[in-house]
Amino acid sequence: MRPNPDWLVDEPYEDVDLGVLKSGKEAQIDLIERHGHDGTRCLVARKRYLPREVKEKGVLEAMGVQQASTFRHDVEYREGRQFRKSRDRRAVARMSTYGKRLLQDRWTDHEHAVMTRLWRAGLSVPYPLSYHDDAFDMEYVGDRTRAAPQLCAARLERDQLADAFEQLLDGLRLLVAEGMAHGDLSAYNLLWWQDRLWFIDFPQAVDIAANPQGLGFLHGDVVNVCRWFARHGVVVDPEALFAELLALL
């Protein structure tokens, strides 16, 4: 197991917001400089889940985000994740204000739990620090001059592409051995930094056995990433890879 950067999660510390790194369909990533009580400093990525269906002027600005969530088709990802209280299940079904809050909390909790599990299993994911309300703090991948680029923008040489693909295969095998599918894997949800491939964005990750569409999500992940690598000259058979992964379940 990789070492736990304990000072990052032990109080007291002070966070300084350095601005927005990236904003997507479901979340905004802010860059935070964390000042430890012993004088140590480091950069932290803070993922802020965007509110849904906010239309009132000024609300988004007051919340410190640039836009509302545009992610709508999340029901299929939530299959297999149950709310224990019947009141909560009804609220989510009606999509009341309370139900939307429950979903927001559940996505934050789910991503943190999945990444913690996968980090402990050895997958190359940013170290999950903590979560609260609509924010999830994690290890920042990059340096003070720039954040790690998405794989799709990394401009890899031929040997680096081959290495990245081997790291991808190792990561997929580990994911499936843990019984998980990413659910939205693509060259946009992979980072490349210092010759290392990083897996990110796990709010929609599914338990393959618990979710009726789990195998379909896994197949989609495999096809998506294999298609990208094939376009860049890495010969790969997605169906053969999918069959190999199924044998791990």
Secondary structure, 3 states (H helix, E strand, C coil): CCCCCHHHCCCCEEEEEEEEEEECCCEEEEEEEEEECCCCEEEEEEEEECCCCCCCCCHHHHHCCCCCCCCCCCHHHHCCCCCCCHHHHHHHHHCCHHHHHHHHHHHHHHHHHHHHHHHHHCCCCCCEEEEECCEEEEECCECCCCECCEHHHCCCCHHHHHHHHHHHHHHHHHHHHCCEECCCCCCCCEEEECCEEEECCCCCCEECCCCCCHHHHHHHHHHHHHHHHHHCCCCCCHHHHHHHHHCCC
